[in-house]
Amino acid sequence: MIVTDMPIERLIPYARNPRNNTAAIDAVKASIAEFGFRQPIVVDEKMVVIVGHTRLEAAKALGLATVPV
């Protein structure tokens, strides 16, 4: 697995993601602010998010320009 920092705007949330973790965004945001990313966001070859939608939204809320992918 290759992990690299990618610009947030290149990532595409999966449109049919069945999970709604809006309530968890603030907690994840606080965790990222305190500890950083402990796990990268997982994407497919087209940069569609497979795992990490809540982390992506938290990073956006924090105003981060890049995230580990």
Backbone bond lengths (Angstrom), bond angles and torsions (degrees), N, CA, C in turn:
res aa  C-N    CA-C-N  psi(-1)  N-CA   C-N-CA  omega(-1)  CA-C   N-CA-C  phi
1 M - - - 1.455 - - 1.525 108.15 -
2 I 1.307 115.04 134.08 1.458 121.73 177.62 1.520 108.03 -107.29
3 V 1.338 115.95 126.17 1.461 120.80 177.97 1.523 107.63 -112.58
4 T 1.313 115.33 129.42 1.461 121.35 179.79 1.523 109.29 -142.26
5 D 1.316 116.73 154.72 1.463 120.20 175.36 1.520 108.91 -79.70
6 M 1.311 115.57 130.85 1.467 121.57 -178.64 1.530 108.94 -124.61
7 P 1.326 117.14 146.73 1.469 119.67 173.70 1.535 110.23 -62.81
8 I 1.303 115.61 135.44 1.465 121.31 -178.54 1.527 111.82 -55.23
9 E 1.318 116.83 -38.80 1.468 118.98 -175.20 1.529 113.30 -67.59
10 R 1.327 118.27 -13.17 1.471 120.65 177.38 1.525 112.31 -81.50
11 L 1.339 117.40 -18.31 1.464 120.97 -176.70 1.529 110.24 -84.12
12 I 1.328 114.62 139.48 1.468 121.36 -178.10 1.527 108.71 -116.96
13 P 1.325 118.09 112.57 1.464 118.97 176.93 1.531 110.42 -60.93
14 Y 1.321 116.17 140.32 1.461 121.00 177.66 1.524 108.61 -66.00
15 A 1.310 116.91 119.73 1.467 122.53 -173.55 1.528 113.15 -62.64
16 R 1.328 117.39 -28.25 1.466 119.87 -176.85 1.529 112.05 -104.76
17 N 1.317 116.83 25.74 1.462 121.02 177.68 1.531 109.09 -59.28
18 P 1.334 118.29 119.88 1.460 120.59 -176.02 1.534 113.89 -77.63
19 R 1.317 117.23 -13.40 1.463 119.64 -176.12 1.523 111.07 -89.44
20 N 1.320 114.88 142.56 1.460 121.13 173.18 1.524 106.90 -123.09
21 N 1.326 115.75 97.79 1.465 121.17 -177.18 1.523 112.05 -107.62
22 T 1.313 116.61 30.91 1.458 120.50 -178.36 1.525 111.62 -54.56
23 A 1.308 117.74 -38.22 1.460 121.63 -178.78 1.526 112.39 -66.91
24 A 1.314 118.02 -20.37 1.466 121.74 -177.76 1.523 113.25 -90.93
25 I 1.323 118.04 -9.05 1.465 120.64 -174.08 1.523 111.99 -59.37
26 D 1.332 118.56 -43.63 1.464 120.43 -179.11 1.524 112.03 -62.94
27 A 1.320 117.62 -40.24 1.465 120.83 178.70 1.524 111.14 -66.70
28 V 1.318 116.69 -41.83 1.463 120.72 178.78 1.531 109.81 -67.74
29 K 1.307 116.27 -38.72 1.466 121.05 177.30 1.535 110.27 -59.72
30 A 1.328 117.30 -45.26 1.466 121.34 178.38 1.527 111.05 -63.16
31 S 1.322 116.72 -39.63 1.464 121.07 179.40 1.529 111.28 -64.94
32 I 1.323 116.69 -44.87 1.467 120.53 179.33 1.525 109.84 -64.03
33 A 1.324 117.38 -41.00 1.464 121.03 -179.89 1.525 110.94 -63.09
34 E 1.330 116.99 -38.16 1.466 120.61 -177.11 1.523 113.19 -83.65
35 F 1.332 116.95 -43.03 1.462 120.84 -171.56 1.526 114.64 -113.40
36 G 1.321 117.90 -11.60 1.456 120.82 -173.57 1.521 109.73 80.18
37 F 1.305 116.07 -172.37 1.460 120.69 179.35 1.521 109.17 -79.66
38 R 1.309 117.05 126.87 1.461 122.29 176.71 1.527 110.70 -96.63
39 Q 1.326 115.92 -17.67 1.461 122.14 -179.31 1.528 107.59 -145.91
40 P 1.328 117.58 133.05 1.463 119.03 -179.87 1.528 111.63 -72.83
41 I 1.303 115.39 164.22 1.460 121.98 172.68 1.526 107.09 -79.93
42 V 1.312 117.11 135.90 1.465 121.85 -177.94 1.529 108.56 -100.71
43 V 1.341 115.17 128.55 1.465 120.90 -179.47 1.524 109.71 -128.16
44 D 1.331 115.47 163.02 1.464 119.61 173.92 1.528 108.85 -91.51
45 E 1.307 116.97 -173.88 1.466 121.30 -176.29 1.531 113.52 -66.11
46 K 1.322 117.14 -16.39 1.467 121.09 178.34 1.526 111.77 -98.44
47 M 1.331 116.83 8.01 1.470 124.52 -179.96 1.529 113.10 71.24
48 V 1.333 116.38 23.17 1.464 121.38 174.62 1.526 107.69 -84.25
49 V 1.323 116.44 131.16 1.461 121.57 -177.51 1.528 109.95 -68.44
50 I 1.329 114.99 126.82 1.465 121.90 175.64 1.524 109.06 -99.39
51 V 1.329 116.02 -46.27 1.467 122.67 179.61 1.526 108.04 -135.24
52 G 1.329 116.71 128.57 1.456 119.59 174.76 1.512 115.48 120.30
53 H 1.326 116.98 22.61 1.463 120.19 179.80 1.531 112.10 -58.78
54 T 1.327 117.30 -41.24 1.464 120.28 -178.68 1.526 110.27 -69.11
55 R 1.334 117.31 -40.22 1.464 120.61 176.00 1.527 110.87 -61.88
56 L 1.318 116.65 -39.62 1.460 120.33 178.51 1.527 110.79 -63.18
57 E 1.315 117.65 -46.29 1.470 120.89 179.68 1.530 111.14 -64.90
58 A 1.331 116.91 -38.23 1.477 120.53 177.10 1.526 110.26 -64.51
59 A 1.324 117.23 -41.56 1.468 120.57 179.04 1.525 110.87 -64.11
60 K 1.324 117.14 -39.79 1.458 120.63 176.23 1.524 110.35 -61.51
61 A 1.347 116.83 -43.87 1.457 121.47 -179.49 1.525 111.34 -64.35
62 L 1.330 116.32 -29.84 1.468 120.55 177.64 1.537 112.27 -80.23
63 G 1.328 116.26 -9.70 1.448 120.08 -179.50 1.521 114.25 78.55
64 L 1.335 116.81 22.27 1.458 120.19 179.65 1.531 110.39 -71.62
65 A 1.310 116.35 143.90 1.462 120.92 179.32 1.515 111.78 -89.12
66 T 1.346 116.39 -31.06 1.471 121.12 -179.25 1.521 109.98 -132.93
67 V 1.324 114.87 158.08 1.480 122.05 176.01 1.523 108.61 -138.74
68 P 1.337 117.11 153.16 1.461 119.09 175.57 1.534 110.65 -73.38
69 V 1.317 114.55 131.69 1.479 121.46 -177.63 1.506 108.44 -131.16
